[in-house]
Amino acid sequence: MDAAVVLEGITKSFPGIVANDDVNLTVESGEIHAICGENGAGKSTLMKILYGMQPPDEGRIVVEGREVSFSSPRDAIAAGIGMVHQHFMLADNLTVLENVILGAEPTHRGVIDFQAARDHLTEVGEAYGLTIDPNDLAETLEIGERQRVEIIKVLFRGARILILDEPTAVLVPQEVEELFRNLRELRAQGQTIIFIDHKLDEVLAIADSITVLRRGKTVATVKPDDVTARDLAELMVGSELPTPETRESTVTDEVVLEVHDLHAADEEGNPRVRGVSFILHKGEILGVAGVEGNGQSELVEAILGITPVTSGSIRFAGEDITEWPVRRIREAGVGYIPEDRHRRGLLLPAPVWENDMLGHQTQEPFVKRGFWIDNKAATKHAAKVMEDFDVRAPGVNVGVHALSGGNQQKLIVGREMSADLKALIAAHPTRGIDVGAQSAVWEDLKEARRDGLAVVLISADLEELIGLSDRLLVILRGEIVADLDPSTVTPRGLGAYMTGATD
């Protein structure tokens, strides 16, 4: 049987960067093939080329024994390739059925044939063990269910080869187990799966083969039985697998942030934070665990003044900041690593140096004579952040849109960690970055904690939460439902609290 995918000598360059340098990859039919690599290694570019989103400068693409040349994702879909992106693309106001058929609507006499679509969706779901109610609104779905719909969408279009980009990034352990059961069922039915992931234990658990990329080149293709997570980490970044574990306490008695009986609503006025209270001390990392959509986003944005507080109070460094605007809160010394770097953290068309001062542009070293931007100082600061936090870009003047997602994230982390802060609100600070960069961010947080920084940490990586936090809160449906000791809780136990399985 022909291999599902063969990429030979794939080369792709952008101004100042060689993203793929003579990459070779063979994915056998009916296997789960993982692709690992640090940020900037070329994984995303390679998959965009395979999915028709970008043309290669050089090289051949062979799909199921036939050489192909794709000019758009439509060509790739026609060839039997589907892609599930890391950021889901569902329309919340549509049903599952409407989301699945969007752009591929079956028609009868010029009208959408919903019954035929429903029948086909049911067939696909039953065939691959991915059943879901087609009448459910997308906005009512849990994260794992949303991902299931995304997979059904590509299968509905006849995909035989599935590309999954960071599919476990927002899932709790129980949802990861369910996803892996689905993937094994897909493989048993003859589907081929290309799986991009940074979590090496997951890669070893699910993959039949693993290809490692480093700096745009193919380093190795190995079998899971022949390597350990440490071996993969060394292939990826030349170092051992890091750990977030920290147990020395630096917590002081000084209260930095106090949230009392806080209530807040979303943009539509729906209650999302219900009576949340906690105290954060100098030198403490307070972890907040919760399945996405349970109010943690609104909690973060209420603390920062982005979302109005319905009732309750927020005190920072002894002052009531409940009604303060965002700028005043930021200038008082509250840092922010947002969960959505594109929506809240960056101006994508703007250069690196401008993005490096976002949120701090009214403070030194970015201003002179009170309000003028000091371009020289700003570019110098950006260059230092790039060096200190390993942000890989051709220079400080390149647009941030040209950076990989991981390097965009490292720029945000560097921007905030290099500022003069008393507290840091860090929402998913290591999402989308490789094992080496993840280790660096962990060390930055630990060092800042030792120096007295107070941190509220929100993460979907439960080992990160458990390893870094001095104390763990669990938020469910907008309420704090547990206050846990990280030294005794397990990822599975934490996941049970997050999903309400302990009720």
Secondary structure, DSSP 8 states (H G I E B T S, - for coil): ---SEEEEEEEEEETTEEEEEEEEEEE-TT-EEEEEE-TTSSHHHHHHHHTTSS--SEEEEEETTEEE--SSHHHHHHTTEEEE-SS----TTSBHHHHHHTTS--EETTEE-HHHHHHHHHHHHHHHT----TTSBGGG--HHHHHHHHHHHHHHTT-SEEEEESTTTT--HHHHHHHHHHHHHHHHTT-EEEEE-S-HHHHHHH-SEEEEEETTEEEEEE-GGG--HHHHHHHHHSS-------------S-EEEEEEEEEEE-TTS-EEEEEEEEEEETT-EEEEE--TTSSHHHHHHHHTTSS-EEEEEEEETTEE-TT--HHHHHHTTEEEE-S-IIIII--TTSBHHHHHTTTTTTSTTSEETTTEE-HHHHHHHHHHHHHHTT---S-TTSBGGGS-HHHHHHHHHHHHHTS--SEEEEESTTTT--HHHHHHHHHHHHHHHHTT-EEEEE-S-HHHHHHH-SEEEEEETTEEEEEE-TTT--HHHHHHHHHTTT-
